[in-house]
């Protein structure tokens, strides 16, 4: 390319240049493609999730947005779970987004709550266990997406870790400045209305042929999904904390404590220990020692196995 031509391109309006190079489409075309994807999600996800989860899930198309990658993700809000993904021969990077009420409600239902009795959760950052469940939902959404965009070679989407929006790191390859389209979907689980979104670079979306998945691409059965979710929840690591009550001291004594001073335990016999996770009491224990390590022995619990799971997740 001649130097004069290069100079003219560099001075061109970035919006015009993006349209000429296929990085930015007109609103009508983007709207049509997003609506087509929305129809696929609305048609296939409800029956798929209902058959796997055992309760009704309503999914409907809720419109689209456009903008630059980072700015669009910022507009979606903070109480969201995100997952960057790729699909060979289609897109090097697209992003899946679920709002936190969707995942919280999903977990509560899978652990036995009745949909109609669940109140709409306040949006918040998700716990480690909830992010594990979000990852499983991202897997389902990306599977339908892969089938819808003509992934005839059978490649599986590659998903990054699910994380809270506040922990999103800027892309190092400059793709945060790319023009994207956001397919927004509404999700109803009982009385709770939530949403998920799929963020796709426009230069990828504009080249995509959207088709409905074939029945052969149907996901696993309800039993398999339930077992997998239950296993995922139980395999998630939880940080436990032990609290031991110490003998009462005057404020004057406390203010004068120095390194090496000793504060006796409150209990004279077996020392009572409260063990908790995520601020919820789980066990009543007694303090002890095994070899060179200090330990606690469980003496009682604060509920059944299901109660403990609910406490930890909540």
C-alpha positions as CSV (number, residue, x, y, z in Angstrom):
1,X,0.0,0.0,0.0
2,X,1.3,3.4,-1.0
3,X,2.3,5.8,1.8
4,X,-0.4,8.3,0.7
5,X,-3.1,5.6,0.9
6,X,-1.9,4.5,4.4
7,X,-2.1,8.1,5.6
8,X,-5.6,8.4,4.2
9,X,-6.7,5.3,6.0
10,X,-5.2,6.4,9.3
11,X,-7.1,9.7,9.1
12,X,-10.4,8.0,8.3
13,X,-13.2,8.1,10.9
14,X,-12.9,4.9,12.9
15,X,-16.6,4.1,12.6
16,X,-16.4,4.4,8.8
17,X,-13.2,2.3,8.7
18,X,-14.9,-0.4,10.9
19,X,-17.8,-0.6,8.5
20,X,-15.5,-0.8,5.5
21,X,-13.5,-3.6,7.0
22,X,-16.4,-5.6,8.3
23,X,-15.9,-4.9,12.0
24,X,-19.1,-3.0,12.4
25,X,-22.5,-3.8,10.8
26,X,-25.6,-1.7,10.3
27,X,-28.3,-1.9,13.0
28,X,-30.8,-3.8,10.8
29,X,-28.4,-6.6,10.1
30,X,-27.1,-6.9,13.7
31,X,-30.7,-6.8,15.0
32,X,-31.7,-9.6,12.6
33,X,-28.8,-11.8,13.6
34,X,-29.2,-11.2,17.4
35,X,-32.9,-11.9,17.1
36,X,-32.1,-15.2,15.3
37,X,-29.8,-16.3,18.1
38,X,-32.3,-15.2,20.7
39,X,-35.0,-17.4,19.0
40,X,-32.7,-20.4,19.1
41,X,-32.0,-19.9,22.9
42,X,-35.7,-19.3,23.6
43,X,-36.7,-22.5,21.7
44,X,-34.1,-24.9,23.0
45,X,-33.0,-23.8,26.4
46,X,-36.3,-24.0,28.3
47,X,-37.1,-27.7,27.5
48,X,-33.4,-28.6,27.9
49,X,-33.1,-27.0,31.3
50,X,-36.5,-28.3,32.5
51,X,-35.7,-31.9,31.5
52,X,-32.3,-31.7,33.2
53,X,-33.2,-29.7,36.3
54,X,-36.7,-30.9,37.0
55,X,-38.4,-27.5,37.3
56,X,-39.8,-25.0,34.7
57,X,-37.5,-22.4,33.3
58,X,-38.8,-19.7,30.9
59,X,-36.4,-18.2,28.4
60,X,-37.2,-15.3,26.0
61,X,-35.3,-12.9,23.8
62,X,-34.9,-9.5,25.4
63,X,-33.3,-7.4,22.7
64,X,-29.7,-6.5,21.8
65,X,-27.1,-3.9,22.5
66,X,-24.0,-2.7,20.6
67,X,-20.8,-1.0,21.5
68,X,-17.2,-1.7,22.2
69,X,-16.3,-4.8,24.2
70,X,-15.1,-3.3,27.5
71,X,-17.8,-0.5,27.6
72,X,-20.6,-3.0,26.9
73,X,-19.4,-5.3,29.8
74,X,-19.2,-2.3,32.1
75,X,-22.8,-1.3,31.2
76,X,-24.1,-4.7,32.1
77,X,-23.4,-4.0,35.8
78,X,-21.3,-5.5,38.7
79,X,-23.4,-8.3,40.1
80,X,-22.7,-10.6,37.2
81,X,-20.8,-13.8,36.5
82,X,-18.7,-13.7,33.4
83,X,-16.9,-16.3,31.3
84,X,-14.7,-15.7,28.3
85,X,-14.9,-18.4,25.7
86,X,-13.7,-19.4,22.3
87,X,-14.9,-21.7,19.5
88,X,-12.5,-23.0,16.9
89,X,-13.1,-21.9,13.4
90,X,-15.8,-19.4,14.6
91,X,-14.6,-17.0,17.3
92,X,-11.4,-16.5,19.3
93,X,-13.2,-14.7,22.1
94,X,-16.8,-14.2,23.1
95,X,-18.2,-13.7,26.6
96,X,-21.1,-15.3,28.4
97,X,-22.8,-13.3,31.2
98,X,-25.3,-14.4,33.9
99,X,-26.8,-12.1,36.5
100,X,-26.3,-13.3,40.0
101,X,-30.1,-13.8,40.9
102,X,-30.3,-16.4,38.1
103,X,-27.5,-18.5,39.6
104,X,-28.6,-18.0,43.3
105,X,-32.1,-19.1,42.4
106,X,-30.8,-22.0,40.3
107,X,-28.7,-23.3,43.3
108,X,-31.6,-22.9,45.7
109,X,-33.9,-24.9,43.5
110,X,-31.4,-27.6,42.9
111,X,-31.0,-28.0,46.6
112,X,-34.7,-28.6,47.1
113,X,-36.3,-25.2,47.5
114,X,-39.8,-24.7,46.0
115,X,-39.7,-22.2,43.2
116,X,-42.9,-20.4,44.2
117,X,-41.6,-19.9,47.8
118,X,-38.3,-18.3,46.7
119,X,-38.0,-14.6,47.0
120,X,-36.1,-12.7,44.3
121,X,-32.4,-12.5,45.6
122,X,-30.6,-9.3,45.9
123,X,-27.9,-9.0,43.2
124,X,-24.5,-9.6,44.7
125,X,-21.1,-11.1,44.0
126,X,-21.3,-14.9,43.8
127,X,-19.5,-17.3,46.1
128,X,-17.0,-19.9,44.9
129,X,-19.7,-22.7,44.9
130,X,-22.1,-20.5,43.0
131,X,-19.5,-19.7,40.4
132,X,-19.0,-23.4,40.0
133,X,-22.7,-23.7,39.2
134,X,-22.5,-20.7,36.9
135,X,-19.7,-22.5,35.0
136,X,-22.1,-25.4,34.3
137,X,-24.8,-23.0,33.1
138,X,-22.2,-21.3,30.8
139,X,-21.4,-24.8,29.4
140,X,-25.1,-25.3,28.5
141,X,-25.5,-21.9,26.9
142,X,-22.3,-22.2,24.9
143,X,-23.3,-25.7,23.7
144,X,-26.5,-24.3,22.2
145,X,-24.6,-21.4,20.7
146,X,-22.0,-23.7,19.1
147,X,-24.8,-25.7,17.4
148,X,-26.6,-22.5,16.3
149,X,-23.6,-20.9,14.5
150,X,-22.9,-23.9,12.2
151,X,-20.2,-25.7,14.1
152,X,-20.5,-28.7,11.8
153,X,-16.9,-30.0,12.6
154,X,-18.0,-30.9,16.1
155,X,-15.6,-28.6,18.0
156,X,-16.5,-27.9,21.6
157,X,-16.4,-24.4,23.0
158,X,-13.4,-23.7,25.2
159,X,-14.5,-21.9,28.4
160,X,-12.4,-19.9,30.7
161,X,-13.1,-19.8,34.5
162,X,-16.4,-18.3,35.7
163,X,-15.7,-15.1,37.7
164,X,-17.4,-12.1,39.2
165,X,-17.6,-9.0,37.0
166,X,-15.5,-7.1,39.6
167,X,-12.6,-9.5,38.9
168,X,-12.6,-9.1,35.2
169,X,-9.2,-8.3,33.8
170,X,-8.7,-6.1,30.7
171,X,-7.7,-8.1,27.6
172,X,-4.1,-7.7,26.7
173,X,-4.6,-8.2,22.9
174,X,-6.6,-5.0,22.4
175,X,-9.9,-6.9,21.8
176,X,-11.6,-4.8,24.5
177,X,-11.9,-2.1,21.8
178,X,-13.6,-4.3,19.3
179,X,-17.2,-3.6,18.3
180,X,-19.5,-6.2,19.7
181,X,-23.2,-7.1,19.8
182,X,-24.9,-8.3,23.0
183,X,-27.8,-10.9,22.8
184,X,-29.9,-10.4,25.9
185,X,-32.1,-13.1,27.2
186,X,-34.7,-13.1,30.0
187,X,-34.9,-16.1,32.3
188,X,-37.8,-16.9,34.6
189,X,-37.4,-19.4,37.4
190,X,-40.6,-19.4,39.4
191,X,-41.3,-15.8,40.5
192,X,-37.7,-14.8,39.9
193,X,-36.9,-12.9,36.7
194,X,-33.3,-12.8,35.7
195,X,-31.1,-12.7,32.6
196,X,-28.1,-13.9,30.7
197,X,-26.3,-12.3,27.8
198,X,-23.9,-13.4,25.1
199,X,-21.3,-10.8,23.9
200,X,-20.0,-11.5,20.3
201,X,-17.6,-9.5,18.2
202,X,-19.5,-8.0,15.3
203,X,-16.9,-9.1,12.7
204,X,-17.7,-12.7,13.8
205,X,-21.5,-12.3,14.1
206,X,-21.8,-10.7,10.6
207,X,-20.2,-13.8,9.0
208,X,-22.4,-16.2,11.0
209,X,-25.2,-18.3,9.6
210,X,-27.6,-18.9,12.4
211,X,-29.5,-22.2,12.3
212,X,-31.5,-24.2,14.9
213,X,-29.6,-27.1,16.6
214,X,-30.5,-30.6,15.5
215,X,-32.1,-33.0,18.0
216,X,-28.9,-35.0,18.0
217,X,-27.2,-32.1,19.8
218,X,-29.6,-32.5,22.8
219,X,-27.8,-32.4,26.1
220,X,-27.5,-34.9,28.9
221,X,-30.5,-36.2,30.8
222,X,-31.9,-34.8,34.0
223,X,-30.4,-37.5,36.1
224,X,-26.9,-36.8,34.7
225,X,-27.3,-33.1,35.1
226,X,-28.5,-33.4,38.7
227,X,-25.8,-35.8,39.6
228,X,-23.1,-33.6,38.0
229,X,-24.4,-30.4,39.8
230,X,-24.6,-32.3,43.1
231,X,-21.1,-33.6,42.7
232,X,-19.8,-30.1,41.7
233,X,-21.4,-28.5,44.8
234,X,-19.9,-31.1,47.1
235,X,-16.5,-31.0,45.5
236,X,-16.2,-27.2,45.9
237,X,-13.7,-26.2,48.5
238,X,-14.9,-24.2,51.5
239,X,-12.8,-22.3,54.0
240,X,-13.6,-23.2,57.6
241,X,-12.9,-21.0,60.6
242,X,-12.8,-22.1,64.2
243,X,-13.7,-19.6,67.0
244,X,-12.7,-20.3,70.7
245,X,-14.0,-18.2,73.5
246,X,-11.3,-16.9,75.8
247,X,-11.4,-15.9,79.4
248,X,-12.8,-12.4,80.0
249,X,-10.2,-9.7,80.6
250,X,-10.5,-6.0,81.6
251,X,-9.9,-3.4,79.0
252,X,-6.9,-2.2,80.9
253,X,-5.4,-5.8,80.9
254,X,-6.1,-6.2,77.1
255,X,-4.4,-2.9,76.3
256,X,-1.2,-4.0,78.2
257,X,-0.8,-7.4,76.6
258,X,2.6,-8.1,75.1
259,X,4.1,-10.8,73.0
260,X,4.4,-14.0,75.1
261,X,1.6,-13.2,77.4
262,X,-1.0,-16.0,77.9
263,X,-4.8,-15.7,77.8
264,X,-6.6,-18.8,79.2
265,X,-9.5,-20.5,77.4
266,X,-12.9,-19.7,78.9
267,X,-13.7,-23.4,79.4
268,X,-11.9,-25.3,82.1
269,X,-12.6,-28.8,80.8
270,X,-13.2,-29.7,77.1
271,X,-12.7,-26.4,75.2
272,X,-15.8,-25.6,73.1
273,X,-15.1,-24.5,69.5
274,X,-17.5,-23.0,67.0
275,X,-16.7,-23.9,63.4
276,X,-18.2,-21.8,60.6
277,X,-18.0,-21.1,56.9
278,X,-19.1,-18.0,55.1
279,X,-20.1,-16.6,58.5
280,X,-22.5,-19.4,59.2
281,X,-22.1,-21.8,62.2
282,X,-21.8,-25.4,61.1
283,X,-20.4,-27.5,63.9
284,X,-19.9,-27.5,67.7
285,X,-16.4,-29.0,68.3
286,X,-13.9,-29.6,71.1
287,X,-10.3,-28.4,71.0
288,X,-7.5,-31.0,71.0
289,X,-4.3,-32.2,69.5
290,X,-3.1,-35.0,67.2
291,X,0.6,-35.4,67.1
292,X,2.2,-32.1,66.3
293,X,-1.0,-30.6,65.0
294,X,-3.8,-28.8,66.9
295,X,-7.2,-30.1,65.9
296,X,-10.9,-29.8,66.6
297,X,-13.3,-32.8,67.0
298,X,-16.9,-32.5,65.8
299,X,-19.4,-33.0,68.7
300,X,-22.6,-31.7,67.1
301,X,-23.9,-30.0,64.0
302,X,-26.2,-27.1,63.4
303,X,-28.6,-29.1,61.1
304,X,-28.9,-31.8,58.5
305,X,-26.6,-32.2,55.5
306,X,-29.0,-30.2,53.4
307,X,-29.1,-27.5,56.0
308,X,-25.3,-27.3,56.1
309,X,-25.2,-27.0,52.3
310,X,-27.7,-24.2,52.4
311,X,-25.8,-22.4,55.1
312,X,-22.5,-22.7,53.3
313,X,-23.8,-21.6,49.9
314,X,-25.9,-18.8,51.3
